[in-house]
Amino acid sequence: RSSSFSPVFHQPDAAQYLSQLRSLSDGIIAAEDSWIGGLPSFACAPTPARGVSPKILRAMVTAIKRHEAIEVFYQSMSSPDPVWRWIEPHALVFDGFRWHARAHCPRSGAFKDFVLSRITESRSSKPADARSLDDSDWEEQVDLQIAPHPELSAGQRKAIELDYGMENGLTIIPVRRAMLYYALKRLGLDTDPAARRPQDQQIVLLNAAEIRSGTRVGSVSQPEGPHYA
């Protein structure tokens, strides 16, 4: 060891620590693979396992990296039976519960979200025509201005500010417009805040009118619907 040697210690990071606990709970990593020396007692709300095939995931990642279209056997909510269809994926998307492929659908001419667990087979591939830059909802970013519900007490508002790391009663969450539907739903902001008790709603979207006025019909990404796979 030379005189210039300087040890590098792991910097404390609460988010990484808690992420490790969640990965352990979900069975993603084993206890012996975790860098946490002594595990505390912990529990996580269960999340249903999503049946994503490793073979399908590999084919999708390969298509994205090579800028290829891929033919997949897909079960849509709008069809009684799965069908073969071409898609041109350019990104993987996690909505908080499940993984999707963000892809251009040549059949409809639109960019859609294809749930990976609903793809049971893949076969042919070919060069893709569409590019990620053509996906305007993917390229556009919107900022969600989140604040405590105004009808909460001062103490309750303070608690919410701590929960969301707010400064001066506000936090800004950047999100791709293609992910807006998922973000609002996960934050409980996809319905009228007046429909729930302030203690249940907890937060409000200050720039709701601005966000929704910029939303074109069919532009907010969602897993199923007339404009989506």
C-alpha positions as CSV (number, residue, x, y, z in Angstrom):
1,R,0.0,0.0,0.0
2,S,1.6,3.3,-1.1
3,S,1.5,6.6,0.8
4,S,-1.0,7.9,-1.8
5,F,-3.5,5.1,-1.0
6,S,-6.9,6.5,0.0
7,P,-9.7,4.2,1.1
8,V,-13.1,4.7,-0.5
9,F,-16.0,4.1,1.8
10,H,-19.6,3.6,0.7
11,Q,-21.5,6.8,1.2
12,P,-24.7,6.5,3.3
13,D,-27.7,6.7,1.0
14,A,-31.2,6.0,2.4
15,A,-32.7,5.5,-1.0
16,Q,-30.2,2.8,-1.9
17,Y,-30.6,1.1,1.5
18,L,-34.4,0.9,1.3
19,S,-34.2,-0.1,-2.4
20,Q,-32.0,-3.1,-1.3
21,L,-34.6,-4.1,1.3
22,R,-37.4,-4.0,-1.3
23,S,-35.3,-6.0,-3.7
24,L,-34.8,-8.6,-1.0
25,S,-38.5,-8.7,-0.3
26,D,-39.3,-9.1,-4.0
27,G,-36.8,-11.9,-4.3
28,I,-34.8,-10.0,-6.9
29,I,-31.6,-10.5,-4.9
30,A,-30.6,-13.0,-2.2
31,A,-29.5,-11.9,1.3
32,E,-25.9,-13.1,0.6
33,D,-25.8,-10.8,-2.4
34,S,-26.8,-7.7,-0.5
35,W,-24.3,-5.2,0.9
36,I,-26.3,-4.8,4.0
37,G,-24.4,-6.5,6.8
38,G,-27.1,-7.0,9.4
39,L,-30.6,-7.0,8.0
40,P,-33.3,-5.4,10.2
41,S,-36.8,-6.8,10.6
42,F,-38.8,-5.4,7.6
43,A,-41.8,-6.1,5.4
44,C,-43.0,-4.7,2.1
45,A,-46.5,-4.6,0.6
46,P,-46.7,-7.5,-1.8
47,T,-46.6,-6.9,-5.5
48,P,-48.0,-9.6,-7.9
49,A,-45.2,-11.2,-9.9
50,R,-45.3,-10.2,-13.6
51,G,-44.7,-13.1,-15.9
52,V,-42.2,-11.5,-18.3
53,S,-40.4,-14.1,-20.3
54,P,-36.5,-13.7,-20.3
55,K,-36.6,-14.7,-24.0
56,I,-39.1,-11.9,-24.8
57,L,-37.2,-9.4,-22.8
58,R,-33.9,-10.3,-24.5
59,A,-35.6,-10.0,-27.9
60,M,-37.1,-6.6,-27.0
61,V,-33.8,-5.2,-25.6
62,T,-32.0,-6.4,-28.7
63,A,-34.6,-4.7,-31.0
64,I,-34.2,-1.4,-29.1
65,K,-30.4,-1.4,-29.2
66,R,-30.4,-2.4,-32.9
67,H,-33.2,0.0,-33.9
68,E,-35.3,-2.9,-35.3
69,A,-38.9,-3.8,-35.7
70,I,-40.0,-7.1,-34.1
71,E,-43.0,-9.3,-34.7
72,V,-44.7,-10.3,-31.5
73,F,-47.6,-12.5,-30.5
74,Y,-49.6,-10.0,-28.3
75,Q,-52.7,-10.4,-26.2
76,S,-54.5,-7.1,-26.2
77,M,-57.4,-6.2,-23.9
78,S,-59.3,-5.1,-27.1
79,S,-59.0,-8.5,-28.8
80,P,-60.4,-11.9,-27.8
81,D,-57.3,-13.7,-29.0
82,P,-53.6,-12.9,-29.3
83,V,-52.4,-11.9,-32.8
84,W,-49.1,-11.5,-34.5
85,R,-48.2,-7.8,-35.0
86,W,-45.2,-5.7,-35.9
87,I,-44.0,-3.2,-33.3
88,E,-41.0,-0.8,-33.4
89,P,-39.8,-0.5,-29.8
90,H,-37.5,2.3,-28.7
91,A,-37.6,2.1,-24.8
92,L,-38.6,0.1,-21.8
93,V,-41.1,1.7,-19.4
94,F,-42.0,0.9,-15.8
95,D,-45.3,2.4,-14.7
96,G,-44.8,1.5,-11.0
97,F,-46.4,-1.9,-11.3
98,R,-45.4,-3.5,-14.6
99,W,-43.0,-3.2,-17.5
100,H,-44.0,-2.0,-21.0
101,A,-42.3,-1.6,-24.3
102,R,-42.8,1.9,-25.7
103,A,-43.1,1.3,-29.4
104,H,-44.4,2.6,-32.7
105,C,-47.3,0.5,-34.1
106,P,-47.2,0.5,-37.9
107,R,-50.7,-0.9,-38.0
108,S,-52.2,2.2,-36.3
109,G,-49.4,4.7,-37.0
110,A,-49.2,5.6,-33.4
111,F,-46.8,5.2,-30.5
112,K,-48.2,2.8,-27.8
113,D,-47.3,0.9,-24.7
114,F,-47.1,-2.8,-25.0
115,V,-47.3,-4.8,-21.7
116,L,-44.3,-7.2,-21.8
117,S,-46.1,-9.9,-19.9
118,R,-48.7,-10.0,-22.7
119,I,-46.1,-10.9,-25.3
120,T,-45.9,-14.6,-25.4
121,E,-43.8,-15.1,-28.5
122,S,-41.5,-13.2,-30.9
123,R,-40.1,-14.2,-34.3
124,S,-39.0,-12.0,-37.2
125,S,-37.1,-8.7,-37.1
126,K,-36.3,-6.1,-39.6
127,P,-35.0,-2.5,-39.7
128,A,-37.4,0.0,-38.0
129,D,-38.7,3.0,-39.8
130,A,-39.9,5.1,-36.8
131,R,-37.4,6.7,-34.5
132,S,-37.7,7.7,-30.8
133,L,-37.5,11.4,-31.9
134,D,-40.8,10.8,-33.7
135,D,-42.5,10.0,-30.4
136,S,-43.4,13.5,-29.4
137,D,-45.0,12.5,-26.1
138,W,-41.8,10.7,-25.2
139,E,-39.6,13.6,-26.0
140,E,-41.8,16.2,-24.2
141,Q,-41.3,16.8,-20.5
142,V,-43.9,18.3,-18.2
143,D,-43.4,19.4,-14.6
144,L,-45.9,18.4,-12.0
145,Q,-46.2,21.0,-9.2
146,I,-47.2,19.1,-6.1
147,A,-48.3,20.7,-2.8
148,P,-50.1,19.6,0.4
149,H,-53.9,19.6,0.2
150,P,-54.9,23.1,1.3
151,E,-57.6,21.8,3.7
152,L,-55.1,19.9,5.8
153,S,-54.1,21.4,9.2
154,A,-50.7,23.0,9.6
155,G,-49.2,19.9,11.2
156,Q,-50.6,17.7,8.6
157,R,-49.2,19.9,5.8
158,K,-45.8,19.7,7.5
159,A,-46.0,15.9,7.6
160,I,-46.8,15.8,3.8
161,E,-44.0,18.3,3.1
162,L,-41.5,15.9,4.8
163,D,-43.0,12.9,3.0
164,Y,-42.3,14.4,-0.4
165,G,-39.2,16.4,0.4
166,M,-41.0,19.7,-0.3
167,E,-39.4,23.1,0.0
168,N,-41.6,26.1,0.8
169,G,-44.6,23.8,0.5
170,L,-43.9,22.7,-3.0
171,T,-42.1,20.0,-5.0
172,I,-41.7,19.7,-8.8
173,I,-41.7,16.3,-10.4
174,P,-40.5,16.1,-14.0
175,V,-42.2,13.4,-16.1
176,R,-42.3,12.5,-19.8
177,R,-45.7,13.3,-21.2
178,A,-45.9,9.6,-22.3
179,M,-45.7,8.7,-18.6
180,L,-48.1,11.3,-17.4
181,Y,-51.1,9.0,-17.0
182,Y,-49.0,6.6,-14.9
183,A,-47.5,9.3,-12.8
184,L,-50.9,11.0,-12.0
185,K,-52.4,7.6,-11.2
186,R,-49.6,6.5,-8.9
187,L,-49.7,9.8,-7.0
188,G,-53.5,9.6,-6.7
189,L,-53.9,12.8,-8.8
190,D,-55.9,11.1,-11.7
191,T,-59.3,12.0,-10.1
192,D,-61.0,15.1,-8.7
193,P,-59.2,15.8,-5.3
194,A,-62.6,17.0,-3.9
195,A,-63.9,13.4,-4.2
196,R,-61.7,12.2,-1.3
197,R,-61.1,13.5,2.2
198,P,-58.1,15.8,2.5
199,Q,-56.4,13.3,4.8
200,D,-56.8,10.6,2.2
201,Q,-55.9,12.8,-0.8
202,Q,-53.0,14.5,1.0
203,I,-51.5,16.2,-2.1
204,V,-52.9,18.4,-5.0
205,L,-51.6,19.2,-8.4
206,L,-51.2,23.0,-8.5
207,N,-50.8,23.3,-12.3
208,A,-53.5,20.8,-13.2
209,A,-55.2,23.1,-15.7
210,E,-51.9,23.7,-17.4
211,I,-51.0,20.0,-17.5
212,R,-54.3,18.9,-18.8
213,S,-54.8,21.8,-21.3
214,G,-51.6,20.6,-23.1
215,T,-52.9,17.0,-23.3
216,R,-54.1,16.0,-26.8
217,V,-56.7,13.3,-27.3
218,G,-55.0,10.0,-27.0
219,S,-51.6,11.5,-26.0
220,V,-51.5,10.5,-22.4
221,S,-49.9,7.1,-22.2
222,Q,-52.0,4.3,-20.7
223,P,-51.8,0.5,-20.9
224,E,-55.1,-0.1,-22.8
225,G,-57.6,2.0,-24.7
226,P,-58.7,3.0,-28.2
227,H,-55.3,4.6,-28.9
228,Y,-53.2,2.0,-27.1
229,A,-52.2,-1.6,-27.5
